[in-house]
Amino acid sequence: MSTRIFTVILVLALTVGSAAAQTAYRPPRLPDGKPDLQGVWDFRTLTPLERPENVAGKARLTTEEAAELEAKAAARSAADDAPTVRTSPLPVGGNVGAYNNFWVDRGAKVVDDQRTSLIVDPPDGRLPALRPGVERQVGSVSEDLPGRRPVRLRAAGIGTDSYEDRGLAERCLLGFNSGPPIAPAGYNQNIQIFQTASHVAILNEMVHDARIVPLDGRAHLRPTIRQWMGDSRGHWEGDTLVVETTNFTDKTASFNASISIAIGTGVTLRLIERFRRVADDTLIYEYTVDDAKTFTRPFTVQLPMKRGDTLYEYACHEGNHGLLNMLRGARAADRARPSSR
């Protein structure tokens, strides 16, 4: 059996199984008859984007394996949260650290169907191979690594000579997780959806950006107009909201595999997102990355979002004190160095 045929069969099986499980649910509807997707939705999860090597060939965890993974995560979080006893005060001017575990939200559970990866296609749960020559930027949240501009990483950077040496999230342009596509990472892992008959608004908690998605069939912006979050257009396919986004800028990646790994450039990216409510407390978010100049084939990710409560302001802005102080510190370090003349 060819790989292509096997892939089609697997995707059909997953689709049929998912459809059967969702048949009984009837989502609440707005006056225009469309499903009500409104509210706050939480997308944190322990399930990784790619299937780990130690479970290669295994699409789902057993109930016991999922429980063990969740218990280990809870124990690790408790250990990280334990108070640290200091025997002496921090030295003046010393490294006081940044975020401790209190601020990081890794999630507490795997996805409901216990998949071993958020990627559902290809069947191996891994990202497809890259095209020859595609740039893969790799950074570190603990150090600056060599690189060049534009820095397409969400976090990490290549230096402190300029604000353009820092990652997009560090500059408060795009969040760790806000995308598009939306992806679990870091903290503030919530969105809020608002609907009218003619538009849908998708508000990110992280870096507080909102995508306003027209539903009236208008054409995309002309190709010369490029935007940080692309240009989105939506339509309904039954009870599923479908959003197509193009016109990304070359300053963003085709895909951010993590907050410190950026693959390719967004110029040729076509992103298809699907939002479908399958229970009172569950919204299925699925997206397909289609970029033939970056990846050898499209790939699809499925991420269940759970009903949240309140969306708080995330007050990130380009004039934040962290970036200002980093640059001030770098200039002070330059002045303190012996003259090279």
N, C-alpha and C positions, 0 to 999 in steps of 0.2 A: 504494500500500500504506500503510495507516495506521501511525502510530508504534507503537501498541499491538501490532499484529500483527507488525511488524518486531522489536520487543523480544522477544516470545515465541519467534519463530523463532531469534533470536540466542542466547537463553538455552538453548533446547533443543539447538542445535548445540554450544554449549560443554559442556553436560552430557553429551551423547552422546559427544563426543570425549574428554572427561575420563574417562567411564566405560569407554570402550574401552581407553584407555591403562592403566587400573587393573585390568582384568579378571584379568590373570595373577597379580596379587599376592594372597597369602593371609596376612593379618596373624597374628602369634602370638596365642594365646588364653589366657585365665585359666581356672581350674577351672570357672567358671560358664558357659563357652562364649563369653563376650563378648571382643571384640578387646582386646588389651593395649595401652593408650595410655600406660602409665606411663613415667616418665623425665623428663629435662630437655630442653626444646625451646627453640631459639633463633629469634627472629622478626625479627632485624635485616635490612634490605634497602635497596638504593638506589632501588627502585621507589617512586615517590610515590603518595600516596593518590589524588589526582586527576590526570587526564591533562593534561600541560602544553599550553599553547596552541600551542606550536611543532610539536606532533605531533597536533593536532586531527584527528579522523577516521581516525587510525591506531591500530589495536588492539594491534599488536605491533611491537617493534623487529626489525630484521634481526640476524643473528648479528654482523655487522660493527659495527652501531650499538651493540649491547649491549657488545661488547668495547671500543669507543672510550669509552663512558660509564664503564665500570669502570676503564679506564686513567687517565682524567682524575681520577676519584675517588681512585685510589691516589696520583697525583702531587700532588693537593691535600693529601692527608693527610700525605705525606712532607714537603711544604713547611711545613705547620703544625707538624709535629713537630721541625723544624730548630731547633737551639739559638739563642737570641737573645743577642747580645753586648751587655753593658751597659758603658758607659764611666764610669758613676758609680753609687753606691748609691742605692736608693730613698729619698726624703725621709721623715723621721719623720712618721708620721701620714698619709702619702700613700696613694694608691690602689694596693694591691698586686695587684689583679685577683682573679679567682675561678678558675673552671675553665679550664685550658688544653686543648689538643687531646688530650692524653694521656687525659683522662677521658671524652671524647665518642666514642661508637661509632655511626657513621653506616651501618655495613655496607659490604661490599666488592663485592657482586654484586646484579644484578637478579634477580627471581624466575625460576624455571626456564623458564617458557613465554614469557619476555621480553615480558610485557604492559607497556603504557605507563602503566598505572594499577593500583592495587590494587582500585579500584571496578570490578566486573564488570557491574553493572546500576544505573543506566541504561547503555545501550550507548555513550554518549559519554564514559563514564569520569569524569563530573563529579557533584558533589553536586546533588541536586534543588533547585529554587527553594524559598525559605522562604515560609511563610504571612505575610500582612500583619501587622505589629506584633510579629513575633517578635524578641526581643532578641538581639543579636549582640555579645558582649563581646570587645573587642580589647585586648590588652596588649602589653607589650614586655619582653624580658628585660634590657634595658639601661636602662630608665627607667620610672618610674611614670606611668601615664596616668589622666586623669579617669575616674571610674566610680562605681558604687554597689554596695552589698552586697546579697546575698551575692556574693562574688567567685568565679565558677565556673571561672575560668581554672585550668589545671593549674600553670602558672608565671606569673610577673609579678604585679603588684599595683597598687593605686590609692593607696598611701600608707604611712606608717609610724606612724600614730597608734594603731593597734591590730593585734593578731594577725589580726583579721578582715579587715584590708586586704590580706592577702597571699594568694597563690594556694594551691590545695589541696595541691600537691606541696611547695611551700615550707613549708607547715605540717605536712608529713609525714602527711597524711590519705589522699591517693591519689597514686600515682606518676604520672610523666609518661606512662607507657605501659601501666599495669596495667589501666586501664578498670574494669569492662567497658564497651565492648568493648576488647580488647587491641589496641594500635596501636604500630607502631615509632616511637620517639622517644627521643632523648637517649643513654641508656646503660642497663646492667643489663637487657637485653632478653631475658630468659629467664623461662620458667615451669617448674614441675615438677608433674606429674600423678600422683596416687595413686588407686588404685581398690580398692573392695570390691564385693561383689554388690549392696549396698544404697546405696552412696554413692560419689561421686567428689569428690576435693579438688583444687582448682586453686590452687597456691601461686605468688604473684608474687615474683620477685626484688626488684623495685622496690617499696619500702615494705612488703615482707614480709607482705602480707595474704593470707589464704587464703579462698577460697570453698568452703564445704562444700555440695555439691549432692546432695540426696536423690533416689533413683531409685525410690522406692516408691509413687509416684502420689499422694502427699499434696497437698492444696490449698495455694495460695499463702497467705502471711500476709494478714490482713485489711488493707484499703486504708489504714487509719489508722496502720499500722506502717511507717515509712519508714527506709531504711538507705542508708549511703554507697555500697555496692556492689549495692544492690537485693536482691531475694529470688529466689533461683534454684531451679528445679526441672528435673530431667533425665529423659530416657527414651531408649531405643534405637530407632532406625529402621534395621533391618538391622545393618550394621557401623558406622553413624554415631551418635555420641553427640550428642543434641540437648538444648540447655539453653535454657530460657525464663526470662528475668529481668524482673521488674516491681518496683514499690514503691520506685523510686528517690526520693531526697529532692529538694526544690526547691533545695538548696544545690549540687547538681551540674547539669551541662549535659545537654541531650538528646543532644548530640554535641560532642566536643572535636575540631575540625578540625585543631588543632595544639596545642602546649603553651601557646600564647598567644592562641588563638581559641576561644571557647566559644559555642555556639549553643543558644538556648532553655533550657528547664528540664527536668529529668529526671522531673517528676511524671507525665507522660502517656507516657513512653517504654516501649515493649515491645521487648525485645531478644531475638532468636533467634540462638543460636550453634550451629555444627556442627563437630564434631571427627571427622576420619576419617584413619586411618593408611593411606597409599598406598604406602609403601616402608619398609624397615628404618630409613632415616634421614630420612623425611619424614612430617610430619603436616599435613594440610590443615585450616586454621582458616578458617571462613567465618561471617560474621555479617550479619544483616539488621536495620537500624534501622527500626522501624515506629512513627512518632509523627506522627499525622495533624494534631496541633495545631501542629507545628513545621515539618514538610516537606510539600510538595505530593504526595509519593508516597514509599513505602519505597525504600531503596537497599541494595545488597548489596556486601560487600567480601570478597575472598578472599586469604588470606595463608598461603603455605607456611611451615611451621616446620621447622627442621633439628635433627637429633639433637645435643644438647649433651653436656656432661660433668658438671661439678660446679656446684651452686648454692651461692654464698657468701652469708653474711649481709649484708644491706644495713641498716646500723644507723641508720636514720632514726627519729627520735622527736620528739614535740612539744616537748620541752625542749631542742632542739638549740642549740648555742652561736651559730650564725649568726643565728637569729631573735632570740635574747636580746640579742646585741650590736648588731643593727640598731636595736632599740627603745631600748637604752641610748644609742646614738649620736644618735638623733633627740631624746631628752630632753636630752642634753648640748648639742645644737645649739639647742634652745629656750632653755635657760638662758643661752647665750652671746649671744642676740639682745638688742639694747637694748629696754628696756621700752616698750610702746606706750602706757602711761598718761601 
